[in-house]
Amino acid sequence: MINYTEKIPNNVDLGRDRVLQRALEHWQPAYMGWWYDMGPNESHNYEVYLRTATSVEPDGWAQFGYVKMPDYRWGIFLQPRDEKREVNFGIHKGQSAWQEVPGEYRSTLRRVIVTQGDTEPASVEQQRMLGASCPSMYDLRNIFQVNVEEGRHLWAMVYLLHRYFGRDGREEAESLLARRSGDADNPRILGAFNEPTPDWLAFYMFTFFTDRDGKFQLCALAESGFDPLARTCRFMLTEEAHHMFVGETGISRIIQRTCEVMKEHKVEDPQDVRALGVIDLPTIQRYLNFHYSVTLDLYGSDVSSNAANYYTSGLKGRFRETKLEDDHVLADAEYPVSEVVGGKIITKNVPALTALNERLRDDYIEEIADGVGRWQRVIDNAGIPFRLTLPHKGFHREIGNFTGHFINPDGEVLSEEAWRNHEFAWLPNAKDYAYVQSLMSGRVVEPGKFANWIAPPARGINNQALNFEYVRFN
């Protein structure tokens, strides 16, 4: 028998809900089986200095201490309920927010929750082997923190499935543990979550680009008229911020180290830079191009009747919906969308309701550009004449209006032959992967030591020193 307040910290009164308890008693061992099989490799006996959420209060959601990851307390937390909250958009605008699933939206809401939930275990699976090549104990602890929080986000979605969707929800919760990232027969739902994450450069890119997609999707779901989903996502966003921090600072530290070595040895040629055991800037640009373009596809088609239906129904809003100054119904509004016509990219206005995916993608791009600008400042401050750029949003796309077109990073439409001739100047090639992999030949775990290809962070975790023992290997 599970002691729910002890084993699963929660603010959903889990101890009183017998039906939900029985469902979770069945699911929890399956989850632990998945964690032992697909969680971080060979990590089960490590004591890791982790942040654990024990309540939604300011002093409760970030308790630091050593814990073995299989003993981590995966809690279920919803932001406290606002009794006055209303549906803020769509045809139900002005009604009280729903505390139960409206019958007519049951299957649609379930699909939204399952798609979000599926990304959480997928990223754990993608990252499971990276501990063996970590560049420092600090970074090893950070990937483990990301992993346990992705696990907690899975619990958050599974709680909704079990609590509000009956047998269908229980079956979906089991399927979330059955799919596998990259599996040919039973892959994860979204394409980016079936891509391998073979090295730490890819991991930092993933946490910067793809976890930021997670942030924007969670922000849109946090506007939902279905109040338990909105409240769940608001709490998840407090943890998602750390994942993006890990990505942005990880890339920044790699760039910083590369620039230090280039200046010290007065080299610029990528081969000379590689000979000194750091990652050359053109390779970082190619990784950026890949992860950015793959993540843009996660937003779906530029013009989407599904997105319009989600919005009109009050299920999924826009980024910062309540801060936008319009009618929140969008019956007559328009939004610009790009497409390829006659070998050129043109922009035309379409009904804003059908362009909600594109709008969310544009909000994302704006925030991504700011982050890339911060990386650029590291290069500029080193006095190195290299520019990191975001490729055109049509570059290397497989979903939406740019599918089937060959568009270079500058936004020119090419023939397939011209694209193939330059593809691996723009995207990571086999030599890039092999070189980056060669830097990952062993792990660096002596406290305070860092691999040659990455600079130390500006500060430690929770005000600890950089040479703090963030992971104890037992």
N, C-alpha and C positions, 0 to 999 in steps of 0.2 A: 504494500500500500504506500503510495507516495504522499509525503507531507507537503502539500502544495505551497504553503506560504514559505516553507524552508527551501524546497527543491526548485520551485518555479516562482520567484518573486513576481507579484502581479498586483494590479489595481482593478481587476475585473471580477473580484469576489469569487475566485476560482473554487475556494474551499466549499462553497454552498451549492455549486451547480453539479449535481450528480451525473447528469447525462454527459455534460462536457468532460467531467473527470474520467468517466469510463472511456470516452473517445480518446482522450489524451493518454490514458494508461495503455491503450492499445498502440498508439502512434509513437509514444516516447521511446520504447525499446527499438522500434524500427529506425527511428532517427539516430539513436546511438549506434546501431549497426551501420548505418550509412556513414556516420562520423568516423568510426573506426576503419571502415573500408576506404573512404574517399576524402576524409579530412587530411590535415597536414601530415605528411609522411613521417613516421618514426618519432612523433612528437608526444605520444600519449603519457610518458612519464616525466616530461619536463615540467618544472615549476616556472610559470611565466608571470611577470609583473603586469597584470592586466587591469583594465578598467571594467568594472561590472556595474550595471544599472540595477539598483535595488528598490528604487521608487522614482516617481516623476518630480519629486521636490528638487530644488537646486542642489541640495547637499546629498541627494540620494542617487542621482543617475550616473555619478562618476566616482565610485568607490575603488581605490587602487589597492592592490595587494597581490601576493603570489597565489596562483591557483593552477592546478593541473587542468589542461583544457577539457578532458572528458568530464571533469567535475564542475565546469563552468556553469553558473546558474543562469540558464537561458530564460529570461523573464518575459512576461507579456504585459506591455504597458500601453495605455492609451492616454493621450493628453486629457486632463480633467474636462468633464462635460460642461458646456455652456448651455444652460437651460433655454436661453433666448435665441440660440443660433437658428438661422433660417437657411433655406436653399437660396443661393445668391445669384443664380443664372438659369437660363433655359425656361421652359414652359411652366415649371413649378416655382419660379422665382417668387420669394415672399412667403412661401409655406414654411411651416416648422420643419427643421432638418429631420430626416427619417431615422428612427431608432431601430426599426426592423426593415428587412429588405422588401421593397415594393414588389408585389408578385409579378407585374408585367416586365420588370427589369432583372428578374432573378438570374436568368442564364447569362445576360450581358455582364452583369456585375461579377458573377462567378468567373467569367472568362478574364475580365480585367484583373481580378485578384490573383488568379492562377498564373497569368502571364508575368505579373510583377513578382509573385512568389517564386517562380521558376528561375529567375535570374540569380536569386540569392545562393542556393546550393551550387549553381553552375559555376559561379566565380570561385568558390572554394575548391571545386574539382579542378578548375583550370590552374590553380596556384599550388596544388598539393605537393609538388616536388621541389618547390623553390627554396625551401628551408635548407636543402643540402648545398646551396651555393650562395648563401646570404653574404653580403659585403660587411656586415657587422652584427654584433649582438643587439644593438639598438634597432637595426632594420629587421632582424629576425623577430624581435618582440612586436614590431609594428605590423608585420604581415600576419602574425598570430592574432593580434587584436582585430585586424580587418576580418580574419576568418571567423572568429567567434561572433562578431557582430553581424556578419552575413548570416550566420546560423540563427542568431536571435531574430533577424528580420524574417527569416523563413518561419520561425515560430509565430511571429506576429501575424503573418498571412494565414498560417494554418489555424490559428485561433479563430480568425474570421470564418474560415471554411467550416470548421467544426461547430462553431457557435450558431451560425446563421444559415447554413445550407444543408443540414441533415445528411442523409446517406450520400447524396451527390458530393457534398463537401468532403465527407470522409474518404470517398474514392479518389477525389482529386488530390487530397493530402497524401494519400499513399503513392499516387503517380508522381508527385513531386520528388519522392525519394527513389523512384524507379528509373527515371530518365537519367542520362549521363552526358556530360559535355563531350561533344565530338563523336559520340557513339553512332555508328552508321545505321543501326536498327532502331534506336530509341534516343534520338538526340534531344538536347534542350530546345525550347520553343523558338528562341530568337537567334539569328545567325551569329552575331558577335560573341555569343556565349558558347559557341562550338569551336571557336578559334583557339589554337594552343597559346599558352603563355609560357614560352620556353626559357625566358631569361628575365633578369631583374629590370632591364631597360623596358621590356615589354610590360612587366608588372606595373612599373611606375606610370607608363603611358596609359595602361588600362585604368588605373585608379584615378588618373587625372581626367581622361576623356570619357571612359565608359561609366565610371561611378558618377560622373557629373550628369550624364544622361539619367542615371538613377535619381539624382537630386531633382531634375526637372520633371520627371514622370511623377515622383512622389509629391512635388509641389502642386502639380495638376490634380492628383488624386486627393490631396489634402483640402482641396476646395469642394470635394464631393458632397452632394446632398445626403448621401448615406453616412450618417454621423460617425459610426464606429470606424469606418474606413478612413475618414478624414482625420479623426483623432489618432488613429494608429500611425498614419503617415507623418503626422506632425512630430510625433516622438521619434520615429525612425530618422527624420532629418537631422536631429541633434547628433546622431552617431555618424550619419553619412558625411558630415563635414570633416571628420577625422580621416576618412578614406581619401577624400580629395586632397587634404593636406599632405598625406603620405605621398601621393602622386606628384603634386606640384613641387614639393620640396625635394623629392627624390631626383626628379629631372634637373632641377636647379643645381643640386649638389654635383650631379654628373657633369653638367656644363661648366660649373665653377672649376672642378678639378681639371677638366680638359683645357680650359683657358689658362690655368696656372702652369700646366706642363708646356703648353704651346709658347707662352711668354718666357718661361725659364730657359727653354732649349732653342728659342727663336725658330720654330718650325711652323709651317702652315699646310704643307702637302699632307693629305689624309693618310698616305702610307707612312710618312715620317711620324705622324701623330700616333698611328697604331703601333709603330715600332717601340713607342715609349709606354705602351700598356694602358692607354686611355681610349675613350670612344670618340672618334672624330666627329665634328659637327655635321658634315653631310649625312652621316649615318643616322644621327639623331633626327635630322630633318626627314629622312625617308621613313623612319619609324613613326614620326609625327604624322606624316601624310597617310600612312596605313591606318593607324588607330583612329584618327579623326574621321576619315572617310567611312570606315566600317561602322563607327558610332553614329554618324549622320543617318545611316540606313535604319537605325533602331527607331527613329521617329515615324517610320511608315511612309506611305504615299503622300506626295505633296497635296493632292486633292483626294479627300476621303469622305465617303458618306458615313462610314462607321464613326469617324471622329465627330462629324456633325450630329449623329444620333446620340453619342455619349454626352455631348454638350447640351443639346436640346432637352435631353432627358434629365439633366442635372447630375449625371454620374461622374463626369470628369471635366474640370474647368480649365482655364488658362493659367499660365504662370502669373501669380499675384493677382488673381481675378478681382478680388475686392478692392484693389488699389487702382484698377483701370477705370477710366472715365468714359464710359459709354453706356448703352442701355442693357448690357449683359444678356441680350436676346439675339442680337446680330441678324435680325431678319433681313435688313436691307444693306448691311455693311459689306465692303469688299476688302480684299487683301491681295498684294502682288505675289505671283508665283511664276517661276522661270520654266521654260521648256525649250527644246531644240526644234527649230523650224528651218528647213532649207540650209542645213549646215551652220546655222548661227543660233546662239542662245538669245532668246527674246523673253521679255517679262510682260505678263498681262495680268489684269485684275480679274479675280474670280470671287464668287460669294465667300465671305469671310468664314461662314459656318463650315464650308467644305475644306478650308485651308488651315484648319486649326493645328494639324501636324506641322505644317510649314511654319506657322507662327511660333510654335514651341521650339522648333529647330532654330529659327532665327534668334530667339531669346537666348538659346544655348550658345550659338555661335558668338554672340556679343560677349558673353561671359568668358568663353574659351579664348577669344582674342585678347582679353585683358590679361589672362594667365600667361599666354605666349609672350605678351609684351613685357611681363615681369622677367621671363627667362631671357628675353633680348637684352634687358638692362644689365644682366650679369656679363653678357658678351661685350656690350658697349663699355661697361666699366673697366673691362680688361684691355680695352683699346684694340680689339680684334675686328677686322672688317668683314664680318659675316652676318647675314640677315636670316633669321628664322621666319618663315612665312606660313600662313595657313593657305592650303590650296583652295582653288575655287570649289564651291559647294557641289558642283557637278562632277568633280574628279573622282574616278574609281567608285562609282555608285552602282548598286545592284537592285535598288528599290526606288520606285517613283519615276518621275518624268525623265531622268537622265539614264535610266536602264537601257542597255544596248548601244549607248553612245560612247565614243572614245574622246574624253575631254582632258586636256593637259592641266597642270596646276594653275596656269594663267587664265584658264577659261576658254581656250581655243578648242573647237571641235575638229578632231583629226580623223583620218582614215584609220582603219584597224591596223594596217601595215605600219603607218607612222607611229601609232601608239606602241605597237609591239617593239619597234626599234628603240624606244626610249623608256619602256616600262620600268626597267630596273635601275634607271637613273633617278626615278621618282619614288619607287617602292623598294623595301628591303629585298636584297637578292641573297642567293645562297652564300656568297662570300661574307656578306654582312652578318648573317645569322651565325655562320661558322666562327667569325672573328669574335662577336659578342659572346658566343657560347664558350670560346676559349678562355675568356676572362672569368668564367664562372666555374673554373675547374675544381675549386674547393671552397669551403666556407671559412669566413673569418669570425671567430667567436670569442677571442680574448677581449675582456672588457676594455673599452676605450680605443681599440684598434679598428681601423677601417681599410677596406680593400683599396688598392692603388688607384682604381678608376673612379672613385667617388670621394667627395669632400665630406668631412664630418658635418653634422647639423649645427645650427647656431646654438641650440640648447637641448638639454635632455628632456625626458618625459616626466611630467608632474614635478618639475623643478629638481629632478635628480641630476646628478653629475653624468657626463658622457661616459665615464668609466664605471658607472653603476652596473651591478650584475642583474641585467634585465631578464635573463633566462638562466635558470639553474638546471644543469643536465644531471639527472639522477640515474 
